[in-house]
């Protein structure tokens, strides 16, 4: 599925860029083409006007723009007229009313056959202006009326046409190279863009599978105990109290699970964020410690704490208390017999750092990266015996993220585990 999505993204990207490039190249080419054609016709008309004004000595009419064709550079050009167009291979042919050549003029040394061939091509087109190809060169001509007939003005435009042709080839080469580069670049970034979607999708699938599995167990127990009750429908409630108690226990277990899932959903929804105000975090942590002291004493766990007084942070005090309770409850659950739990709260630069550590089996390095994922447990069987779903640390991370803080864990396998919560002191 994700490969298809990446391919579609790649195709859409390349098609869009190709269309944009084609439009851009077409606009540049059309603009250049019009400029070149305008310059050509302007130069041709200027040559024709100069020929009509200048003396007809057979060797001195001016030319215009470009280069190329069968001819040589002029022998004697004389002083350059600042209003005269740039010189190119050009010439004029005078004809009578029937189209017979009566004279020719050129500033360049030309073959006599060139005049006749050019006139023949122009007459065959039957137009006052036009273009033709002769001996591999491109020519343009214009016909002007003369006193004894007509005057044909010819100019070689091979160089100008070559510029336009080269422009097309350049656009094609640049476009092809750009598409190749864009293909590999887009393929790389498409993969990078799809990666978070793939990860989120995989986590969503895992979340649904885990939630279904967690709900399946209590539902199976409830269904089994209900069948037992129905099989003994004539018995008294007192005699069947054990089965009812199992149903109630599993119902409460599902209620806690669904409640945790709804809470996580609310935490993920930015619209449900509560207003934060400054509160005394030192006092909040001490209150949680007081509620847990009896549990610690009952489990024969050594406990000590180091709380720096009067540390205040912006946020929701009840949510932060929930984080402390989750971390302290986990520490108690996973502390080895006659182990120790330590909690500290200190100012660290511009932040407040809470740490909760316990002795015990520790967490292997391969689990540290996923320890805050929903339903993730390093020891599934032990977690279920202790009533865990693997949602506590996910809830803690959501709360800390909402408070613009950071939560992380460090562990030494077979020795200890320490969870850290770093919260900013300024909003």
Beta strands, then each sheet from edge to edge (+ up, - down):
strand 1: 90-95
strand 2: 101-106
strand 3: 129-134
strand 4: 137-146
strand 5: 149-156
strand 6: 277-280
strand 7: 302-307
strand 8: 312-315
strand 9: 340-348
strand 10: 351-359
strand 11: 406-412
strand 12: 416-424
sheet 1: 2+ 1- 5+ 4- 3+
sheet 2: 6+ 8-
sheet 3: 7+ 9+ 10- 12+ 11-
end
